[in-house]
C-alpha cells in the first residue's frame, strides 16, 4: 500500500499543467499596433490569466534583466480568469490607464521575466530579434509554443504565423542628385523585389 502511494506521488506532477499568470505576447517594436494613454506606440507585454480563478498581481515583478528580476513591481491589479493585461514597456514607470514599466524592450532581442511576490520566477521568454509591428506570441493563449504572428493585444492570439522576413534591399548607388541619367540596381539577397510604375502598392502580382 505504501509503495502504491509513493508511486502516485511521483507520477501525478507530470500530468499537472501549470496554471496562473503567463507572459502571452510581446511586441518589442511597436509603431502603430496599439497606443498608450500618452498617445505613444510603446513596446508592450501581454499577460494572460491561464487559470480558473481570479489573481491579484500586487507585488509581482517584470524584468528584462536576469541579474535583477525584481526590476519593476506591480501595484494592486486583479486579473480575472481568461483575461488579458497589457503592460507598456515604456520606461515611464507610471499607472494611469495602463501599467508602464521602468524599462523598454530591445528589438534586437532579449529576455522578459515574470516573478511572483516572493521573487520566484513563474514565467520567462527569450524574444528573438523582431521587426516593427510583428509580435512574438504563444501560438494560442497559454500554449507552450511561440511564433512570430500578427499582433492581437488584449485578445485571443491569432496563431497566424509570420513565416519569415525578406532580405534587406540594397541600392547600387547612393541617394542624391545626378547631372545625367544613371542606372540603378536593387538587390535583396535571395528574395524577389516587386514594383509598380503608377504609385500603387506592389504585391506578388506586380512587376518583378
N, C-alpha and C positions, 0 to 999 in steps of 0.2 A: 504493500500500500504506500509506504513512504517513498519507494523508488518511483512509483507511478506519479505521485505528486511532484517529485523533483523533476521528472521528465516534462510535466506540464509547465512548470516554472521556466524551464529552458526554452521550450518551444513557443509559447504564447507571444513573447515580444516580437518575434519575426513576422507575426501576422498583424501587428498593430500599425496602422497608418498614422503618422504624426498629424495632429490637429492643432490649429491655432492660427496666429497671425503669420503670414508668409510674405516675402517680397514677391510680387506677382508680375510686375512690368516696370521697365526703366527706360527713360529717354535721356541720353547724355548730350544731345544736340538738338534742342527744340527751337524751331524758327517760327512755326505758325500752327502747331498742333493744338496747343491749349495755352491760354494766357492767365496769369495770376491777377490778384486784386490791384496790382500796380500797373496792369495792362502790359506786362512784360512776359516774354516767352522764355521762362526759366527752365532749366533741367528739372526733371521730376521723377519721383519714385512712387509707384502704386503698391500699397499694401492690401492684402485680402484676408478676410477672416474665414479661414477654411475649417471652421468648426460649427457646431450646432448650438453654441452658447455665446452670449454677449461677453465682450472682452474690453477691459479698460487698459489703455496703453500708458497711463501715467507712470513715469519713472523708466519707461523703455528707452532704448538708445538706438540711434542710427549713426553710422560712421563710414568713412572711406579710408580709414587708417587702421591696419591690423595691430599696430602698436598702441593705439588709443581708441579702443572700441566704445568707450563712453564719451565720444566726441560731442554728440548733440543729444539732448534729452527731451522727451515728450512731457507735456503737462497733461491735465485731465482730458482724455479723449476716449469716448466709448464707441466701439465698432460692433455693429450687430452681425449676427451670422450671415454669411454670404455677402456682406457689404464691403465696399472698396473705400480706401482712403488715399487721396492724392497728397503727397508731400513735395513741395518745391525745394529743390537743392539750389538755392539762390545766393547763399552766403549772407542772407539778411537776418537770420535768427529772430524771426517775428511770428506772430499768430494773430491775424485779423480775420480774414475769410478762410485762409489756408495756413497750415504749418509751413514754416520756412526754416531749413537747416542752416547751420553756420559754415557750410561747405558747398562747393559746386562739384559736378561730376565731369571728369575729363573725357572728351570724345575720343581720346587716344586709347582709352580702356583703363579700367581699374576695378577694385573690389568694393562692393557695398555690403555692410554687415548690419544685421538687426540683432539686438541683445535685449534680454528682459530686464526687469528692475533689479535683479540680483547680479547683473553684469554677465550673465551666461549667454553665449551666442545661441540663438534659436534658428537663424537662417542667414545665409550669405551667398553671394553670387559674384562671379568674376565676369565683368562686362567686356567683351571684345571691342576693338576699335569700331566706332559707329559713324554712319553718315547722318546728315540732318533729316529730322522728321521721320526717322525709322526707329521703332522701339525694339528693345531686346526683352522678350517676354516668355513666360511659360506657354507652351503650345495650347493649353487650356487652363482655366483657373485652378491654381494649386497643383498642377501636374509637375512631374519631375523634369521633363524635357524642356529646354529653352531654344528659341529660334528668333531670328530677326523677322519681324512681321509688321503689318500695317498697324499703327497705334490705335488703342482703344481705352484711353484714360477714363477711369471711373465706370467702366462697363466690361462685359464679358470679353475675354481675349479672343481675337478673331481666328487664330490658328492659320491665318493666310500668310504663308511663309514668303519672305523675300529671298529668293534662291541665291542671288549673288549680285555683285556690282560690276558695272562696266569698267574697263581700264580708263585712266585719265587721258584726256585729249591733249595732244601736243601739237603746236603750230610751228611750221618750219621757219618762219621769220618773226621777229619781234613786232609788236604793235607800234604804229606810228604813221607819219605822213611820208609818202614817197613821190618823187617828181615824175615818175612814169609808171606804166603798168608793171606789175610784178606777178610772179607765180607763187601761190601759197598752197602748201600741202598740209593736210591734217592727218594725224595718225592716232590710233588708240589701241596699241598692242594687238591682241587677237580679237578685239571687239570690232563691230561694224559701226560706221557713222552714217546716219541718215539725215537728209537735209531737204529743205524746200526753198523755192525762189520767190514765194508770194507772201512771206511773212507769217504763214500759218505754222502751228507747232508740228514738227515732224514726228512720224511714228514708223513702225517697221514696214509700212506700205509705201513710204516716201522713197525718193531717190537715194541710192546708196553710193 
